[in-house]
C-alpha cells in the first residue's frame, strides 16, 4: 500500500518532489500605487504592500560611521517614575525588535 497521489500535477517526473515554481511567478504583477517609500502591487488578486526595499549601499555606509555615545542627558522629573512596577519582555530578531508588556 502506498500513500500519495502519483497523478498530481504538482509532482515532477514521478520523483515525489513538488514543483514550487508556480508560487513565485509574478509576471502578472501590477503596480497599484507608490507613495512615501511604500509600493503596492496587485498579484493574483491580492494586494501586496512593500514598505521599503533594502538599500545595501546605505547599509554598508552605516557600518562605517563613527559611534557616538552621549553621557550628558537628564531624565525629566515627571518621567523618573514612569514604568515603576511594570515589566517588559524584549525579543530581538536581527535588527528588528518586538516589545511585549507582561
DSSP file (Angstrom, degrees, kcal/mol; ACC not computed):
  #  RESIDUE AA STRUCTURE BP1 BP2  ACC     N-H-->O    O-->H-N    N-H-->O    O-->H-N    TCO  KAPPA ALPHA  PHI   PSI    X-CA   Y-CA   Z-CA
    1    1 A X              0   0    0      0, 0.0     2,-0.3     0, 0.0     0, 0.0   0.000 360.0 360.0 360.0 130.8    0.0    0.0    0.0
    2    2 A X        -     0   0    0      2,-0.1     2,-0.3     0, 0.0     0, 0.0  -0.876 360.0-136.0-118.0 149.6    1.4    3.4   -1.0
    3    3 A X        +     0   0    0     -2,-0.3     2,-0.0     2,-0.0     0, 0.0  -0.677  60.1  41.1 -98.9 156.2    0.5    6.9    0.2
    4    4 A X  S    S-     0   0    0     -2,-0.3     2,-0.7     1,-0.1    -2,-0.1  -0.009  83.1 -85.0  96.3 160.7    0.0   10.0   -2.0
    5    5 A X    >   -     0   0    0      1,-0.1     3,-1.4    -2,-0.0     6,-0.1  -0.906  30.9-170.7-107.1 106.1   -1.5   10.7   -5.4
    6    6 A X  T 3  S+     0   0    0     -2,-0.7    -1,-0.1     1,-0.3     8,-0.1   0.554  83.6  63.7 -76.2  -6.2    1.0   10.0   -8.1
    7    7 A X  T 3  S+     0   0    0     -3,-0.0    -1,-0.3     3,-0.0     2,-0.1   0.353  73.9 126.7 -95.3   5.2   -1.2   11.6  -10.7
    8    8 A X    X   -     0   0    0     -3,-1.4     3,-1.2     1,-0.1     0, 0.0  -0.380  61.5-139.1 -65.7 137.0   -1.0   15.0   -9.1
    9    9 A X  T 3  S+     0   0    0      1,-0.2    -1,-0.1    -2,-0.1    10,-0.1   0.666  99.1  68.6 -70.4 -14.4    0.1   17.8  -11.4
   10   10 A X  T 3  S+     0   0    0      8,-0.1     9,-2.2     2,-0.1     2,-0.4   0.610  81.7  92.1 -79.2 -10.5    2.3   19.2   -8.7
   11   11 A X  B <  S-A   18   0A   0     -3,-1.2     2,-0.5     7,-0.2     7,-0.2  -0.676  70.7-139.6 -89.8 137.1    4.7   16.3   -8.9
   12   12 A X  S >  S-     0   0    0      5,-1.9     3,-2.5    -2,-0.4     4,-0.5  -0.815  70.9 -30.1 -95.5 129.9    7.7   16.4  -11.1
   13   13 A X  T 3  S-     0   0    0     -2,-0.5    -1,-0.2     1,-0.3    -2,-0.0   0.645 107.2 -72.7  40.2  30.4    8.7   13.4  -13.2
   14   14 A X  T 3  S+     0   0    0      3,-0.1    -1,-0.3     1,-0.1    -3,-0.0   0.566 104.5 119.6  71.4   8.0    7.3   11.0  -10.6
   15   15 A X  S <  S-     0   0    0     -3,-2.5    -2,-0.1     2,-0.2    -1,-0.1   0.645  82.2-117.2 -80.5 -13.4   10.1   11.6   -8.1
   16   16 A X  S    S+     0   0    0     -4,-0.5     2,-0.4     1,-0.3    -3,-0.1   0.494  72.0 129.7  91.0   3.3    7.7   12.8   -5.4
   17   17 A X        -     0   0    0     -5,-0.5    -5,-1.9     1,-0.0    -1,-0.3  -0.771  56.8-124.5 -95.1 139.9    9.1   16.4   -5.3
   18   18 A X  B     -A   11   0A   0     -2,-0.4     2,-0.9    -7,-0.2    -7,-0.2  -0.565  14.0-126.7 -84.5 142.3    6.7   19.2   -5.5
   19   19 A X        +     0   0    0     -9,-2.2     3,-0.4    -2,-0.2     4,-0.1  -0.786  31.0 173.1 -89.5 105.0    7.1   22.0   -8.2
   20   20 A X    >   +     0   0    0     -2,-0.9     3,-1.5     1,-0.2     4,-0.5   0.438  52.5  97.9 -91.8  -0.6    7.1   25.3   -6.3
   21   21 A X  G >  S+     0   0    0      1,-0.3     3,-1.2     2,-0.2    -1,-0.2   0.804  74.0  64.1 -61.2 -29.5    7.9   27.5   -9.3
   22   22 A X  G >  S+     0   0    0     -3,-0.4     3,-0.8     1,-0.3    -1,-0.3   0.778  95.9  59.3 -66.1 -24.4    4.3   28.4   -9.8
   23   23 A X  G <  S+     0   0    0     -3,-1.5    -1,-0.3     1,-0.2    -2,-0.2   0.680 106.6  47.2 -76.4 -16.7    4.2   30.1   -6.4
   24   24 A X  G <  S+     0   0    0     -3,-1.2     2,-1.0    -4,-0.5    -1,-0.2   0.100  77.8 116.6-112.3  20.9    7.0   32.5   -7.5
   25   25 A X    <   +     0   0    0     -3,-0.8     3,-0.3     1,-0.1    -3,-0.0  -0.800  26.6 161.5 -91.4 102.8    5.6   33.5  -10.9
   26   26 A X    >   +     0   0    0     -2,-1.0     3,-1.7     1,-0.2    -1,-0.1  -0.032  31.6 121.1-110.4  28.8    5.0   37.3  -10.6
   27   27 A X  T 3  S+     0   0    0      1,-0.3    -1,-0.2    16,-0.0    -2,-0.0   0.745  76.3  51.0 -66.1 -22.4    4.9   38.0  -14.3
   28   28 A X  T 3  S+     0   0    0     -3,-0.3    -1,-0.3     2,-0.1    16,-0.2   0.249  80.7 130.2 -98.0  13.2    1.3   39.4  -14.0
   29   29 A X    <   -     0   0    0     -3,-1.7     2,-0.4    14,-0.1    14,-0.2  -0.445  38.4-165.4 -69.7 137.9    2.1   41.7  -11.0
   30   30 A X  E     -B   42   0B   0     12,-1.7    12,-2.8    -2,-0.1     2,-0.5  -0.979  21.6-122.7-126.6 138.6    0.9   45.3  -11.5
   31   31 A X  E     +B   41   0B   0     -2,-0.4    10,-0.3    10,-0.2     3,-0.1  -0.690  28.7 177.1 -78.9 122.7    2.0   48.4   -9.5
   32   32 A X  E     -     0   0B   0      8,-3.4     2,-0.3    -2,-0.5    -1,-0.2   0.869  62.6  -6.9 -92.6 -46.7   -1.2   50.0   -8.0
   33   33 A X  E     -B   40   0B   0      7,-1.2     7,-2.9     2,-0.0     2,-0.4  -0.997  48.4-161.9-152.2 153.8    0.4   52.9   -6.0
   34   34 A X  E     +B   39   0B   0     -2,-0.3     2,-0.3     5,-0.2     5,-0.2  -0.970  28.7 147.5-136.2 118.2    3.7   54.3   -5.0
   35   35 A X  E >   -B   38   0B   0      3,-2.6     3,-2.4    -2,-0.4    -2,-0.0  -0.956  63.5 -12.4-155.2 135.5    3.9   56.8   -2.1
   36   36 A X  T 3  S-     0   0    0     -2,-0.3     3,-0.1     1,-0.3    -1,-0.0   0.837 127.6 -47.1  46.4  48.0    6.5   57.6    0.7
   37   37 A X  T 3  S+     0   0    0      1,-0.2     2,-0.5    15,-0.0    -1,-0.3   0.503 115.3 114.8  77.7   3.0    8.6   54.6    0.1
   38   38 A X  E <   -B   35   0B   0     -3,-2.4    -3,-2.6    14,-0.1     2,-0.5  -0.923  44.1-170.5-109.7 128.7    5.6   52.2    0.0
   39   39 A X  E     -BC  34  50B   0     11,-2.5    11,-3.1    -2,-0.5     2,-0.5  -0.973   7.2-156.1-119.3 129.7    4.8   50.4   -3.2
   40   40 A X  E     -BC  33  49B   0     -7,-2.9    -8,-3.4    -2,-0.5    -7,-1.2  -0.923  11.9-170.3-109.1 125.8    1.5   48.4   -3.5
   41   41 A X  E     -BC  31  48B   0      7,-3.2     7,-2.9    -2,-0.5     2,-0.6  -0.819  19.1-139.8-110.9 150.9    1.4   45.6   -6.1
   42   42 A X  E     +BC  30  47B   0    -12,-2.8   -12,-1.7    -2,-0.3     2,-0.5  -0.961  29.5 173.3-109.3 114.4   -1.6   43.6   -7.3
   43   43 A X  E >   - C   0  46B   0      3,-2.9     3,-1.6    -2,-0.6   -14,-0.1  -0.971  65.6 -26.3-128.6 116.3   -0.5   39.9   -7.7
   44   44 A X  T 3  S-     0   0    0     -2,-0.5    -1,-0.1     1,-0.3     3,-0.1   0.873 127.4 -44.6  49.3  46.9   -3.1   37.2   -8.5
   45   45 A X  T 3  S+     0   0    0      1,-0.2     2,-0.4     0, 0.0    -1,-0.3   0.503 119.4 103.2  82.4   4.6   -6.0   39.1   -7.0
   46   46 A X  E <   -C   43   0B   0     -3,-1.6    -3,-2.9     2,-0.0     2,-0.5  -0.928  67.0-130.3-121.5 146.0   -4.2   40.2   -3.8
   47   47 A X  E     -C   42   0B   0     -2,-0.4     2,-0.5    -5,-0.2    -5,-0.2  -0.823  23.8-170.2 -91.8 128.7   -2.7   43.5   -2.8
   48   48 A X  E     -C   41   0B   0     -7,-2.9    -7,-3.2    -2,-0.5     2,-0.5  -0.984   6.0-156.7-121.4 124.4    0.9   43.2   -1.6
   49   49 A X  E     -C   40   0B   0     -2,-0.5     2,-0.7    -9,-0.2    -9,-0.2  -0.894   3.9-162.6-107.3 125.6    2.5   46.3    0.1
   50   50 A X  E     -C   39   0B   0    -11,-3.1   -11,-2.5    -2,-0.5     3,-0.2  -0.925   3.6-164.9-103.1 113.3    6.3   46.6    0.2
   51   51 A X        -     0   0    0     -2,-0.7     2,-0.3     1,-0.3    -1,-0.2   0.916  67.6 -19.5 -71.4 -43.4    7.1   49.2    2.8
   52   52 A X        -     0   0    0    -14,-0.1     2,-0.3   -13,-0.1    -1,-0.3  -0.933  60.3-128.5-162.0 142.9   10.7   49.8    1.7
   53   53 A X        -     0   0    0     -2,-0.3     2,-0.1    -3,-0.2    -3,-0.0  -0.689  41.8 -97.9 -89.8 146.5   13.3   47.9   -0.2
   54   54 A X        -     0   0    0     -2,-0.3     2,-0.8     1,-0.1     3,-0.1  -0.392  25.9-149.5 -66.7 138.1   16.7   47.4    1.3
   55   55 A X     >  -     0   0    0      1,-0.2     4,-1.9    -2,-0.1     5,-0.1  -0.888  12.8-174.0-107.0  99.0   19.4   49.8    0.3
   56   56 A X  H  > S+     0   0    0     -2,-0.8     4,-1.9     1,-0.2    -1,-0.2   0.821  81.4  55.3 -68.3 -32.4   22.6   47.7    0.5
   57   57 A X  H  > S+     0   0    0      2,-0.2     4,-2.0     1,-0.2    -1,-0.2   0.916 108.8  48.3 -65.7 -41.8   24.9   50.7   -0.2
   58   58 A X  H  > S+     0   0    0      1,-0.2     4,-2.4     2,-0.2    -2,-0.2   0.884 109.0  54.4 -64.1 -38.1   23.4   52.6    2.7
   59   59 A X  H  X S+     0   0    0     -4,-1.9     4,-1.2     2,-0.2    -1,-0.2   0.879 107.3  49.6 -63.5 -38.7   23.8   49.6    4.9
   60   60 A X  H  X S+     0   0    0     -4,-1.9     4,-0.5     1,-0.2    -1,-0.2   0.903 112.0  48.4 -66.6 -40.5   27.5   49.4    4.1
   61   61 A X  H >X S+     0   0    0     -4,-2.0     3,-1.3     1,-0.2     4,-0.6   0.891 105.0  59.4 -65.0 -39.1   27.9   53.1    4.9
   62   62 A X  H >< S+     0   0    0     -4,-2.4     3,-0.7     1,-0.3    -1,-0.2   0.846 101.7  54.2 -60.0 -35.0   26.0   52.7    8.2
   63   63 A X  H 3< S+     0   0    0     -4,-1.2    -1,-0.3     1,-0.2    -2,-0.2   0.684 105.9  53.3 -72.4 -17.4   28.6   50.2    9.4
   64   64 A X  H << S+     0   0    0     -3,-1.3    -1,-0.2    -4,-0.5    -2,-0.2   0.521  83.6 112.0 -95.2  -7.6   31.5   52.6    8.8
   65   65 A X  S << S-     0   0    0     -3,-0.7     2,-0.3    -4,-0.6    -3,-0.0  -0.290  75.9-105.1 -69.4 151.4   30.1   55.5   10.8
   66   66 A X        -     0   0    0      1,-0.1     2,-0.4    -2,-0.0    -1,-0.1  -0.564  36.2-120.7 -73.0 137.0   31.8   56.7   13.9
   67   67 A X        -     0   0    0     -2,-0.3     2,-0.5     2,-0.0    -1,-0.1  -0.663  24.1-156.0 -83.9 132.0   29.8   55.6   17.1
   68   68 A X        -     0   0    0     -2,-0.4     2,-0.5     2,-0.0    -1,-0.0  -0.935   6.3-167.3-111.2 128.6   28.7   58.5   19.3
   69   69 A X        -     0   0    0     -2,-0.5     2,-0.6     2,-0.0    -2,-0.0  -0.968   5.3-159.7-115.3 126.5   28.0   57.9   23.0
   70   70 A X        +     0   0    0     -2,-0.5     3,-0.1     1,-0.1    -2,-0.0  -0.922  21.5 165.0-110.2 117.0   26.2   60.7   24.9
   71   71 A X        +     0   0    0     -2,-0.6     2,-1.2     1,-0.1    -1,-0.1   0.518  58.9  85.8-102.6  -9.6   26.5   60.7   28.7
   72   72 A X        +     0   0    0      2,-0.0     2,-0.3     0, 0.0    -1,-0.1  -0.587  62.9 112.2 -97.6  74.2   25.2   64.2   29.2
   73   73 A X        -     0   0    0     -2,-1.2     2,-0.4    -3,-0.1     0, 0.0  -0.965  47.2-150.3-139.2 157.8   21.5   63.8   29.4
   74   74 A X        -     0   0    0     -2,-0.3     2,-0.5     0, 0.0    -2,-0.0  -0.978  14.7-132.5-129.8 142.9   18.8   64.1   32.1
   75   75 A X        -     0   0    0     -2,-0.4     5,-0.1     1,-0.1    -2,-0.0  -0.824  37.5-111.4 -90.5 126.1   15.5   62.3   32.6
   76   76 A X    >>  -     0   0    0     -2,-0.5     3,-1.6     1,-0.1     4,-0.7  -0.236  24.3-118.2 -57.2 146.5   12.7   64.9   33.4
   77   77 A X  G >4 S+     0   0    0      1,-0.3     3,-0.9     2,-0.2     4,-0.4   0.848 113.0  55.8 -57.3 -38.4   11.4   64.6   36.9
   78   78 A X  G 34 S+     0   0    0      1,-0.2    -1,-0.3     2,-0.1     3,-0.1   0.673 110.6  46.6 -70.6 -15.0    7.9   63.7   35.8
   79   79 A X  G X4 S+     0   0    0     -3,-1.6     3,-1.2     1,-0.1    -1,-0.2   0.493  85.9  89.7-101.6  -5.4    9.3   60.7   33.8
   80   80 A X  T << S+     0   0    0     -3,-0.9    -2,-0.1    -4,-0.7    -1,-0.1   0.795  95.3  38.4 -66.4 -28.3   11.6   59.3   36.5
   81   81 A X  T >  S+     0   0    0     -4,-0.4     3,-1.8    -3,-0.1    -1,-0.3   0.287  85.2 130.0-102.8   9.5    9.0   57.0   38.0
   82   82 A X  T <  S+     0   0    0     -3,-1.2    -3,-0.1     1,-0.3     4,-0.0  -0.467  76.9  14.3 -65.2 127.0    7.4   56.1   34.6
   83   83 A X  T >  S+     0   0    0      1,-0.3     3,-2.2    -2,-0.2    -1,-0.3   0.497  82.3 157.7  87.6   4.1    7.1   52.3   34.3
   84   84 A X  T <  S+     0   0    0     -3,-1.8    -1,-0.3     1,-0.3     3,-0.1  -0.453  73.3  16.7 -63.4 130.2    7.6   51.6   38.0
   85   85 A X  T 3  S+     0   0    0      1,-0.3     2,-0.3    -2,-0.2    -1,-0.3   0.435 105.3 111.5  85.8   0.4    6.1   48.2   38.8
   86   86 A X    <   -     0   0    0     -3,-2.2     2,-0.4    -4,-0.0    -1,-0.3  -0.807  49.2-160.7-106.2 148.7    5.9   47.3   35.1
   87   87 A X        -     0   0    0     -2,-0.3    15,-2.0    -3,-0.1     2,-0.4  -0.963   3.8-161.6-127.9 146.4    8.0   44.6   33.4
   88   88 A X  E     -D  101   0C   0     -2,-0.4     2,-0.5    13,-0.2    13,-0.2  -0.961  11.3-150.3-130.0 145.4    8.8   44.2   29.7
   89   89 A X  E     -D  100   0C   0     11,-2.4    11,-2.3    -2,-0.4     2,-0.5  -0.973  16.7-165.7-112.3 122.0   10.0   41.3   27.6
   90   90 A X  E     -D   99   0C   0     -2,-0.5     2,-0.5     9,-0.2     9,-0.2  -0.941   4.3-172.5-113.4 122.2   12.0   42.3   24.6
   91   91 A X  E     -D   98   0C   0      7,-2.1     7,-2.2    -2,-0.5     2,-0.4  -0.957   7.7-159.7-113.0 128.2   12.7   39.8   21.9
   92   92 A X  E     -D   97   0C   0     -2,-0.5     2,-0.4     5,-0.2     5,-0.2  -0.883  12.6-172.7-111.3 142.2   15.1   40.7   19.1
   93   93 A X  E >   -D   96   0C   0      3,-1.9     3,-1.9    -2,-0.4     2,-0.4  -0.876  67.0 -60.5-128.2  94.6   15.3   39.1   15.7
   94   94 A X  T 3  S-     0   0    0     -2,-0.4    -1,-0.0     1,-0.3     0, 0.0  -0.512 119.7 -15.5  65.2-122.6   18.3   40.5   13.9
   95   95 A X  T 3  S+     0   0    0     -2,-0.4     2,-0.3    -3,-0.1    -1,-0.3   0.346 120.2  90.8 -97.7   6.9   17.8   44.3   13.6
   96   96 A X  E <   -D   93   0C   0     -3,-1.9    -3,-1.9     2,-0.0     2,-0.4  -0.732  59.6-156.5-100.9 152.7   14.1   44.2   14.4
   97   97 A X  E     -D   92   0C   0     -2,-0.3     2,-0.5    -5,-0.2    -5,-0.2  -0.994   8.5-167.7-133.3 135.1   12.7   44.5   17.9
   98   98 A X  E     -D   91   0C   0     -7,-2.2    -7,-2.1    -2,-0.4     2,-0.5  -0.983  10.0-161.5-118.6 128.1    9.3   43.3   19.3
   99   99 A X  E     -D   90   0C   0     -2,-0.5     2,-0.4    -9,-0.2    -9,-0.2  -0.943   7.4-174.3-115.2 127.8    8.3   44.7   22.7
  100  100 A X  E     -D   89   0C   0    -11,-2.3   -11,-2.4    -2,-0.5     2,-0.3  -0.974  20.1-134.2-122.8 131.7    5.7   42.9   24.8
  101  101 A X  E      D   88   0C   0     -2,-0.4   -13,-0.2   -13,-0.2   -15,-0.0  -0.652 360.0 360.0 -80.5 138.7    4.2   44.1   28.1
  102  102 A X              0   0    0    -15,-2.0   -14,-0.1    -2,-0.3    -1,-0.1   0.411 360.0 360.0 -97.4 360.0    4.0   41.4   30.7
